[in-house]
Amino acid sequence: MTADSTISSSGTEPRNREFSTVSVMPPRGAVPRPPSSADGRRGRSASPMPLLVADGTAALLGALTLIGTQLHPLPSALLLGASLLLRPRHARPSEPGVLDELPAVCRRTAVAWLAFAALVAAYRPDDALSTRTLLLGFTVQAATSCALRGTVHARRRAALARDPRTALVIGPAATAQRVAAAVLRHPWCGVRPVGIVAERQNDAGGLPVLATGHEVERAVVQNGVQAVLAVHPSVRTQQQPLLSALAERGCVVWELDADSPSYATKDRLAGFSCRRLERASTPRGSAGKRALDILVSTLLLLLVSPLLLVCAVTLRISDGPGVLFRQERIGKDGKPFTLLKFRTHRPLDEHEAATRWSVANEHEMRGFCRMLRRTSLDELPQLWNVLRGDMSLVGPRPERPYFVAEFSESHPGYAARHRVRTGITGLAQIHGLRGDTSIEDRFRFDNVYIDNWSLWQDVSILLRTVGTLMRPTGS
């Protein structure tokens, strides 16, 4: 059943065209799971077992090349099976081909055989593998793995062509219709768009435009929607509640670059570069990142507590009461929190503090306050924000509500930086984007950091921040 048969046309059902982008979002929990008669694959990604079996079989056959040696094939196969740990886990919008995976298969098989040869040479030098045996085993395992994996992918592509994943396309109507038409022209992609979610009707025709929450809900249920294609940078922020609701129901959310190949990714869907958007409710690596925040912030608070005390006492003596500066900032998911800093300036009133980009001239500060800002020591109380969970050590710098609203309106994609906890330092800051610098450059670096996050990247940014503080330039 297609969206055309489930969504009323504009000529038979009146639409309210005066709505915000948010009006198409059903309430949380209003996008129900499809009935049991819906596609059984809905909400489930392809099982990893066939590929695991393929790689395990290849490792066993590779180990059989050792029969003529003193090494037993079974334990050898188990050791070589460690190459399974090197399997790529990156989800793709469509099934790859044999040639696409050939470099990765050869790379991880070579690592497994070289590691195995090194272990044998270290613990059983009399049975060290010859170059001929090493090359033969590598060739057999790599060739078998490619052949078996190619068979698995071919069967999956055939299944997707017979029964493609149904998808909603979200974005401006004209762009969404263009992307949907391109995807429909390539059925081998395994994705079949059934409707467009946009603010207003597109008179150019094409797929039906879903303009109300009721229409979106009905399309999801009756079509068994399994995927979502976001085709404009603003979708990720303006439609975040809708994307989250669909993701919670098992839909896979992909962001497509409809206009330029700007994404650093090899993933393609009908020729469009794309990347998978992780669910905001369960960001990858969140547990490890939070553990790092707690550990480092606790240690630093203990280590710098004498320095904090000295700064507080000096400020109290030189500048009067009100040592700490408290200000509302916007954190993860747009939620406000109270940020702490040492007070180095005194704005005229709360309105000036909230709406003026620079509320004090550095030349008018007292010498001690100027030193705190130049060395960034005034930021140290934010370690308490990190320990509380308001912030992270590394992430986009938090901004005031007034400027968040202003920048989100003038810079599409700015609000996307609120997908994670804000931080004391970040990728933008170590590239010199502090103080009165380009907002566009800042949020571009922030989003690159989020999209390519790793725990090592956090450690690297922290180390580079320490190096930057050795050359203070002010904040």
N, C-alpha and C positions, 0 to 999 in steps of 0.2 A: 504493500500500500504506500502510495507516495503522498507528499505534502499537498499536491494538487487536489487529492480526493479528501483531504481532511481539513484544509484551511479554506475558509470562505473567501471569495473574491471581494474586492472593494465595492463591486456593484450590488452585492446582495446583503452585505452587512456593513452598517455605518462604522466608521473609524473616528476616533478622537485624535486629530492630528496635533493637538496642543498638549504635548507631554514632553517631559525631560527624558534624557537618555535612560534614566533609572526606571522609568515607568514600564519598560518592557520586562523588567525583572519580576518573576514570581516571588512571593515571600519565601523565606527560608523554610525548606521542607515542602514547598508547593510543587516541586518538580518530582512527582512520584516515580517509583521504579516501574518499569513497564510490566504488563501482565505476563504470566508464565508462558503465554503463547508467543511472546516476542522472541527475537533472535537469541538463541542460546549463548552466542558469543558476546553478547552485550556486556560491557563493563569488565571483560576479561581480556588480558593481553595474551598473545600466543604463548603456549606452554614452553618452558625452556627444556623440557625433558628430551624431545627429539634431537635437539642440538647437543645436549649432554651425552646422549647415547652415541651420536655420531662421533664426537670427539673421543669418548672413551673407547669405542671400537677402533678408531684410528690409532690410539695409543697402544692398544693391545697388539694390533697387527705390526706396528713399528717395533714393539718389544720382541716379537717372534723372529725378527732378523738376528737376534742374539743367541739363537738356539745353538749355533756352532761354537759359542764361547762358553766359559765357565760360569756365566751369569744366568740365573734362573729367569725365564721370561716373565713369570707372574709378578714377583716383586719389582722387576724392572718396569713392567707395565704400570704398576701402582705409582712408581716414582715419576714416570713420564706423564701419568695422568694428572700430575700437578699442573700441567699446562692448562687444565680446565679452569684453574684459578685465574688464568690470564685471559679468559674469554671476554670479549667486549660485551658490556651490559647496556650499551647505549640504545635506547628505543628509537626505531625509525618509523616514518609514516608509511613506508611501503617496504616489501621484502627486497633485500639486496640480491645481487647476482654473485656467481662464483668469482668473477674477476674483481668485484668490489671488495671481497673479503680475502682474496689471495695474499696481499701483503701482510695483513694482520695474522693470518693463519701461519704463514711461513715464519714470521717474526717470533710468535710465541712458541712454535715448535722448535725453532733453533735455540731459543732460551732454555727450553726444557731439556733438550739433548746435551747442550753444552754444560748445564748444571749437573746432569746425570753423569756425564763423562768426568767432570771435575771431582764428584764424590767418589766414583770408582777409583780414579787415579790417587786420591788421597787415602782411602781406606783399604784398597786392594790393588796396589801398584802392579802386581804380577798379571792382573786381568785388565789392565788399562785398554781402553777401546782404541782400535786403529782408526786412521783417518777414513779408510774404506768403509769400515763398519759404521762409523758415525754418519757418513754421508748417506749410506744405504738406509739406515734406520730413519734419518731425517726425511729422506725422499719418500719412503713408504708411508710414514705417518702423515706428512703434509699432503701428499696426493690423495690418500684415503679420506682425510678430513675434508678436503675441498670437494671431493666427489660426493660424499655423504651429505655434507652441509648443502651443497648445490641441489641435491635431490629434495631435501627438506624444504628449502626455499621455493623450489619449483612447485611442489605440491601446495604450499601455502599461497603462492601467487595464483595458482589455478583456482583454489578455493575462494580467494578474494574476488577474482574476476566473476565467478559464478554467483557469489553472495557478498557484494561489497559492503563495507561499513557505511551506514547512513550518517550524514553529518549536517549540522547547521553552520552557515557562514555568517559571521558577525562583523559588521563594519558599515561604513557608508554605503548606501544602496548601490550606487553605480560601480564602485570598486568591488563590492561583494558579488554582484551579478557577473562581472568580468571574470573574477577568480572562479566562481562556480561553473561558468560556461567552459573555462579552460580545463577544469578538473573533469567535467563530464565528457569532454572530448578525448580523455585518456582513461578509459575504463581499467587499464592495467594497473592504475594507481591503487585500486581497491577501495576507493572512497566515492560515495555517491551523495552529493549535496541534495537536500530535499527542501530547504527553505532558507530565507535570508532574514536575519534579525537586524533591523535598522530603524532609524527615527521616523522615516517617512517613506511613502510609496515611491517607486521608481517607474516612471511612465514608459521607460524603454522596454518593458516586458521582461520575460525570463521567469525565474522561480518566484513563488509567492513571497511577499514581504510580511513578516510577522511583526506587528506593531504593538501588540498588547501582551501582557503576561499570560492571559488565558490562551492566546494563540500559540505562544511558545510552549506552554505546558501540554497543550493538546498535540502539537507536532512531535514533541519528545516521546509522549506515551504511545501514540498510534504508529509512529514510524520506527520506534525502537532506536532512537538516536544514540550513536556510539562515539561520535567524534565531534569536535568543535573546531572550526577554522577561524581564527581571529586575523583579520586582514588589514588592520590599521593600528599604529602604535597606541592611539588613544583608547582602543578597546580594552586593553589590559588594565587600565586604571578606571575608566568610566563605567565599564561593565563588570568590575571585579566581583560584586555579589552574584551576578548571573553566572559567571565563569566558575565561581566556587561552588554554587549550587549544582551545576551540571557535573563538575568534577567529582563531587561527593556521590553522585549517582552513577559513577563509573565511566563517564565520558572522558576521553583523552583530548586534551586541549593543545592545539598546535597554533603557533603564531607564524603567519606567512608574510614575507616581504613582497608586497604586490607591485612595487614600483622600481626597486633597485636591489641588486644583489649585495646588500650591506652586511648580511650575517656571515660571520666566520664559521661556516658549517658546511659539511658535505651533504647534508640532508636536502632532498629535493622532492617536491610534490607537483607533478605536472609542469616541471620547469621552474617553479617558484622555490626560492630558498626558504627554509622553514626551520623552526626549532620547537621542541616540546616545552610547554610551560608546566613547571612543577606546581603542585597544589600548595597554595599559601598556607594552609593549615598544617602541613607536614613538610616544611622545607628540609631538603636533604642536608644531612650533617648537622642538624640543629642541636642534637644532644652533645656532640663533640665540641661545637662552637660554644655552647653554654657552659660546658665543663671548663673550657679554656678561660672563659670570662671570669668564672667564679674563682678558679685557682689563681690566675694572675692578679685580679683586682684585690683579692684577699692578701696576697703576699705583698703587693705594692702598698696597700693601706697600712700594713704593719711596718713596712720598711720606711715609708715617708711620713709616718705619724709625727715624729719630732719636727720635720720640716713644715708640716701642716700647722702644727702648734705655733711655731715661730712666725709663720706668715700671718696667722690669725691675730696673734698678740701685736705684731708690728702694725698691721692694718688698723687695729682697734686704737692704738696709741696715736698713729699719724693721721687717721682719717675719721675717727669717731665711731659710734656704734653702727651696727649693720655690716658685719664682716662678710657674710655670705650674701650673694646675689641670687635670688630665685626668680625664674622666669618660665612661663608656659611655652613649651615647645611641642612639636608634632612628632610622634614616634611611629612605631610599626602599625600598619593598617590604619593610619590616620588618627590614632588615639593620642590625646594630649597627656603630657606628664610635666612635672616640675623639674627643670634643670638647675643644678647647683654650680656656682662658680664663686671664686673670690671676687668681691666687689672692687673693681678698679676705676669705676666712674659712677656718677650719680645723674641719671636723666632728670629732666625737669618734672615729668609726671609719668604715670603709667601709659598714657596714650603715646607719648614720645618713645618710650621704651619698646612698645609693641609695634609701632608703625614706621619708625625712622631707621633706615639701614645703618647709619653710624650715629650713635647718640652722644659721642664724646670725641673730642679731638685729642689725639695722643699728646700733642704739645701742651695741653692744659692739665695733664695728669701730674700728680706728684711723682717724684723720682722712683719711689718704691713700687707704685702701681704700674708705672711704665716698664719697670724691670719685669714685673710679673707677667705682663702681656707679651713682652718680647721673648721671654723664655717659655711661655705657655704654662707657667706654674699656676696661673689663675684657673686652669682647667682641672687641676688635681682633684677637687671635690667631686668631679663627675665619676670618679672611681666608685663612689657610693651609689650613684645612679646605675652603674654597671652591676654592682653586687645585688642591688634590689631587683634587677631585671628590666629597668626602664630603658637601658641602653646596652650596647655591646662595646667591647674594646675597639673593634674595627667595624666600620659601616658608614653609610652616608651621614654627614653631619646634620643634626636636627635643626630645623628652622622654626621661626615664629608663625603662628596661624595666619596672620595677615599676609606674610610673604609666601607661604605655602599656597594660599588661594590665588594670589596674584601670579606666581610662577606657573602654577598648574594650568591657568587659563592661557597664558602667553606662550608656554613651551609644552607642546604635547609630549608626553613621556616623562615629564618631571615627577608627577605623582607616583610613577612606577618605582621610584627609589624607596617608597615606604613599604615595600614588600617584606623588608627585613627590619630588625632593630637598627636604630640609628647608632652611630659610634662616636668615640672620642677622636679617632683618626680614621683615615680611609684612603682609598686609591687616589682620589682627587687631591687630597691634602699632600701626599708625598710627591705629587707632580706639580706642586707649587700653587694649587688652586685654593688659596686661603684669603680671607678678608675680602677686599673689593675686587673680585676677579669674575670672569665670565660664568654666568649661571648655566648657560648651555653646555659649556665644557664640563662643569661640575657634574650635572646630572648624567651626562654621557659617560663619564668615568665611573660614576656610582652604579649605573645600570650594567656596565661592562663587568664591574666587580661582582655584582649579584649573579649575573648570568654565568660567570665562570668561577664561582666560588669554590674554594677548597680550604681545608684547614691549614695547609702549608702556605697558601696565599695570605691568610691572616697573620701567621708567624712572620712571613717575609715583610708584610706591611709594618708590623710592629717594630721589627729590626730596622727597617728603613726610616721609620719615624724617629727612632732614637738617634740615628745618624743626622737626620734633618734638624733635630733640636740642638745638635752641636754647632749648627750654623743658624741661630735664631734670626728670623726676619719679621717677627710680629705676627699677630693673628687678627 
